[in-house]
């Protein structure tokens, strides 16, 4: 080998020594892949737990709303709310409803109108649950118009009106407001009742019965017996 060839070989060896070492591509270790998967699993579990917590909070909110509605209904109907633990509760109060309109009686009414007023008054007492004697007397006085109330005081006095019973007070009011009609007039009107054109027989019978009650009609007398 000559000197030139030796020099060339030395140059090749130097170049080979200067080149960086070639490494094989590294692969992800099995331990590192397992740790990454664990982190993913933990994140998924946390998201699942958050959804479960959100669902529980929504269910609790709906249940709380239902309980508040039931409490409001019981408070509105009974005035107070009971949990039902005490079995010896007092009498059940009626649900609170709008107070009905109080009937009013004026002067110069017919006996039919007076009968209508009595019916309205009885229904008003029932709907308002009036049981106390003084409350009934005061409410009955309030049914009278200003003119009727003034006449009551003039004829009977305040002290007597404040101590009378319901039946007696109704009799005093009737003496003032009902127009006095003789039974003969009622009998004459009864005899003048005729059936109008296309008037139902039921309506005609109701009209006859109402007019008959005004003069205590007891029916026709029996026919005279032949001797």
C-alpha positions in Angstrom: 0.0 0.0 0.0 1.5 3.3 -1.0 1.4 6.5 0.9 -1.6 8.0 -1.0 -3.9 5.0 -0.2 -2.9 5.1 3.5 -3.8 8.8 3.6 -7.2 8.2 1.9 -8.0 5.5 4.4 -7.1 7.8 7.3 -9.5 10.5 5.9 -12.4 7.9 5.7 -11.8 6.8 9.3 -11.9 10.5 10.5 -15.2 11.1 8.7 -16.7 8.0 10.2 -15.7 9.0 13.7 -17.2 12.5 13.2 -20.7 11.1 12.1 -23.2 11.0 15.0 -24.2 7.5 16.2 -27.4 6.1 14.7 -30.0 5.2 17.2 -33.0 3.1 16.6 -36.4 4.8 17.0 -37.7 4.6 20.6 -41.1 3.1 21.3 -43.4 4.2 24.1 -43.0 2.0 27.1 -45.9 0.0 28.3 -45.9 1.7 31.7 -46.3 5.1 30.1 -49.3 4.1 28.0 -51.0 2.6 31.0 -50.6 5.8 33.0 -52.1 7.9 30.1 -55.0 5.5 29.9 -55.5 5.9 33.7 -55.6 9.7 33.4 -58.3 9.3 30.7 -60.3 6.9 32.8 -60.1 9.3 35.8 -61.4 12.2 33.7 -64.3 10.1 32.4 -65.2 9.0 36.0 -65.1 12.6 37.2 -67.4 13.7 34.3 -69.8 10.8 35.1 -69.8 11.8 38.8 -70.5 15.4 37.8 -73.5 14.4 35.7 -74.8 12.2 38.5 -74.5 15.1 41.0 -76.3 17.4 38.6 -79.1 15.0 38.2 -79.4 14.6 41.9 -79.5 18.3 42.4 -82.3 18.7 39.8 -84.4 15.9 41.4 -84.0 17.5 44.8 -85.0 20.9 43.4 -88.1 19.4 41.9 -89.0 17.6 45.1 -88.5 20.8 47.1 -90.8 22.7 44.7 -93.5 20.1 45.0 -93.3 20.2 48.8 -93.6 24.0 48.8 -96.7 23.8 46.5 -98.3 21.3 48.9 -97.5 23.5 51.8 -99.0 26.5 50.1 -102.2 24.5 49.3 -102.6 23.4 52.9 -101.9 26.8 54.2 -104.5 28.4 51.8 -107.2 25.9 52.6 -106.8 25.4 56.4 -105.1 28.6 57.4 -102.3 26.5 59.1 -100.3 23.5 58.0 -100.2 20.3 59.9 -97.8 17.4 59.3 -100.4 14.8 60.2 -98.5 13.5 63.2 -101.3 14.5 65.6 -104.3 12.3 65.0 -106.6 14.3 67.4 -107.0 17.4 65.3 -109.9 19.8 65.6 -112.8 20.0 63.2 -111.8 20.6 59.6 -112.4 24.1 58.4 -114.0 24.8 55.1 -111.8 26.0 52.3 -111.7 29.7 52.0 -113.9 30.9 49.2 -115.1 34.3 48.0 -117.8 35.7 50.3 -121.2 35.7 48.4 -123.0 38.9 47.8 -125.4 39.8 50.6 -129.1 40.0 49.6 -130.8 43.3 50.0 -134.5 44.0 50.8 -136.2 47.2 49.8 -139.6 48.7 50.7 -142.8 47.9 48.9 -142.0 44.4 47.8 -144.6 41.8 47.0 -145.0 38.6 48.9 -143.3 36.7 46.1 -140.3 39.0 46.3 -140.3 38.5 50.0 -140.2 34.7 49.6 -137.3 35.1 47.2 -135.5 37.3 49.7 -136.0 34.6 52.5 -134.5 32.0 50.2 -131.5 34.2 49.4 -131.0 35.0 53.1 -131.0 31.3 54.1 -128.4 30.4 51.4 -126.3 33.4 52.4 -126.2 32.2 56.0 -125.2 28.7 54.9 -122.4 29.9 52.5 -121.0 32.3 55.1 -121.3 29.6 57.9 -123.2 32.0 60.2 -124.0 30.4 63.5 -123.5 33.1 66.2 -126.8 34.8 67.2 -125.3 38.3 67.2 -123.5 37.8 63.8 -126.8 36.6 62.3 -128.7 39.6 63.7 -126.0 42.0 62.4 -125.9 40.5 59.0 -129.7 40.5 58.8 -129.8 44.2 59.7 -127.2 44.8 56.9 -129.6 43.3 54.3 -132.0 46.2 54.9 -131.8 49.3 52.8 -131.4 52.7 54.4 -135.1 53.4 54.3 -136.0 50.0 55.8 -133.4 50.3 58.6 -134.6 53.8 59.5 -138.2 52.6 59.7 -137.1 49.7 61.9 -135.4 52.0 64.4 -138.4 54.4 64.4 -140.9 51.7 65.2 -139.0 49.4 67.5 -136.0 51.2 68.9 -132.3 50.3 68.8 -132.2 48.4 72.1 -135.0 46.1 71.0 -133.5 45.5 67.6 -130.1 44.6 69.2 -131.7 42.0 71.5 -134.3 40.4 69.3 -134.1 36.9 67.6 -133.7 36.2 63.9 -137.3 35.1 63.5 -138.7 38.1 65.3 -136.4 40.5 63.3 -137.6 38.9 60.1 -141.2 39.4 61.2 -140.5 43.1 61.9 -138.9 43.6 58.5 -141.7 41.9 56.7 -144.3 44.2 58.3 -142.4 47.2 56.9 -141.4 46.0 53.4 -144.2 43.8 52.2 -147.2 45.5 50.6 -150.4 44.4 52.2 -152.6 42.7 49.6 -156.0 41.3 50.5 -156.5 37.6 49.9 -159.5 38.4 47.7 -157.0 40.2 45.3 -154.8 37.1 45.2 -157.9 35.0 44.6 -158.9 37.2 41.7 -155.5 37.0 40.2 -155.5 33.2 40.6 -158.8 33.0 38.7 -157.3 35.1 35.8 -154.4 32.8 35.1 -154.6 31.3 31.7 -152.1 29.4 29.6 -150.2 31.5 27.1 -149.6 30.4 23.6 -146.9 27.7 23.4 -146.5 28.0 27.2 -145.3 24.6 28.7 -147.7 22.9 31.0 -145.0 22.7 33.7 -144.5 26.4 33.7 -148.2 27.0 33.9 -148.6 24.7 36.9 -145.7 26.4 38.6 -147.4 29.8 38.1 -150.7 28.5 39.4 -149.0 26.9 42.5 -147.1 30.1 43.3 -150.3 32.3 43.1 -152.3 29.8 45.2 -149.7 29.9 48.0 -150.3 33.7 48.3 -153.8 33.2 49.7 -153.3 29.8 51.3 -155.4 28.0 48.7 -156.3 24.6 50.0 -158.1 23.3 46.9 -161.6 23.4 45.6 -164.4 22.6 48.1 -166.1 19.2 47.6 -169.2 19.3 45.5 -172.5 19.4 47.4 -174.1 16.1 48.1 -177.5 15.3 46.7 -180.3 14.8 49.2 
